[in-house]
Amino acid sequence: MNRRDFAKNILAASLLSGLVAQPAHAKESTAMTKPTPFKIAIPDAQLADLKSRLQHTRWPDEPAGADWMFGTNLGYMKSLTDYWLNQYDWRKAEARLNAMPNYKVRIDEVDLHFVHQPSKKKDAPALLLLHGWPDSFYRYHKVIDALAEDFHVVVPSIPGTGFSGRTALPMDKVADLFARLMTETLGYGKFIAAGGDGGSIIAMSLSQRHPEVLLGYHVTDVGYPDQTTDFAALSAPEQAYAGAIQQWFFAHGAFNLVQATKPQSLAFAMNDSPVGLAAWIMSFMAGMGLGDAADARFGRDDLLTNIMIYWLTETAASSFRVYSQNAMNAPTIKGKNTKVPVAVATEAPIPGGVRLPREWADRQTAGNVVQFHDMKKAGHFAAWEDPQFYVEDIKSFAVLVAK
C-alpha cells in the first residue's frame, strides 16, 4: 500500500476503533492446544514496583480552568492516584477475577485468554462477548453470572490485550480466531456474538466471514460514517449523525490518530508510567462529557482494575499497535448480505452527540436488524454501565433468533 492509500485508510479504520498483524505472506498454522485453567497471580515484586512508580510521579502543570478541556484533568488524576496508592486493593480484585472460570488456549500460534461460564441449561445457546479499547474482558464482569442463567458465556481477551498474548491482530484475523475458539475448541456449532466498540466490529466481521456459525449478533454501534460514505445518499437523521461523529472525532479522537500512526512512540511512556497510562485511558473513559462523573458511573475500583489489567500485563503497547495495523488491514464489515439477524442497542449520546439512527443501522447491516432499542442510561460501555438493561436486551434478542 502506498503512503497516500495508507493515510486515506487511517481515518476510516480509526473511526472503527480498530483492533500487530501477521504479514500477508505468513504461512498460517492450524495448530491448536486444549484449553487449560488459568489463575492470575501477580508477583509481590511487581506490585511493589507499581507502588514506587506511583509514589514518585512527576506531575505536569495544567492551564488555569482547564477542567477536562485539554485531556485528563490534573486534579482528578491526583485524587485517583492517591486512591490507587492508599485504598485500592489489587489482591481483592485479583481474587474476584480468579472467581471467574479463566482459561488459556493456543490457536494458530496466538495465546488466547478467555472466561468460559457454561449455563446449567445444557441446551442453552452459546454467547460470545467481545470488548474493545480501552476496556478489557472486565467490561462484562457485571453480566456474566446473569447471562449464564440462559447462555453458555465466553468472554475472551482480544489478542494484544489483557491476559492474551501480546500478538495484536487486525479484526478480521481476530474474528477468524474467535470462530475457531467457539466451534473447534469449545464445540459450539453456532453461537450469538455481542459486543461494543471494537467488539462490534469483530461481530460484524464474523457475520461477513463466518455467517454459518452465527445465530445472530448484538451490537451497540455498527461502524461510523467516514470518507468512504456516500453522504448524498444519507437520510436527514443519518446526516445529523454523521455530522456529530465528525465533531466527536475532532474533539475526542486524538487517540485514534496517534495509535494509528505512532503507536510505538506512545508505548514508551505508557509502559513506563502507570499514571501516564491511567491518564491516557481515562481521557477516553471520562473525557467524552463524563469528567469526574466517571467514578460514579463505573466505580473507582472498577476503573482501576481495568487499568491494572493493562499495566500488569504490559499490553499497552500491543493494544496501541492494533490501530495502525487496522488502518492497513481494514476490517470486513460489509459486502454481502449474510442474512444474519442483528440487534442494535444504541448508546445514550454524549453532550452534543446524536443517537445512532435506525436508518444507519439498517444501511450497515443490509437491513437485517430485527431488534432496535435505545439505551436510556448506558453509553459506550453498555454492559458495565447498565448491566440490567444489557442482560435483558440480549435475552430478548435470543428469543427472536430462536424462533
Beta strands, then each sheet from edge to edge (+ up, - down):
strand 1: 36-37
strand 2: 102-107
strand 3: 110-117
strand 4: 126-130
strand 5: 152-156
strand 6: 191-195
strand 7: 214-219
strand 8: 342-346
strand 9: 369-374
sheet 1: 1+ 2- 3+ 5- 4- 6- 7- 8- 9-
end
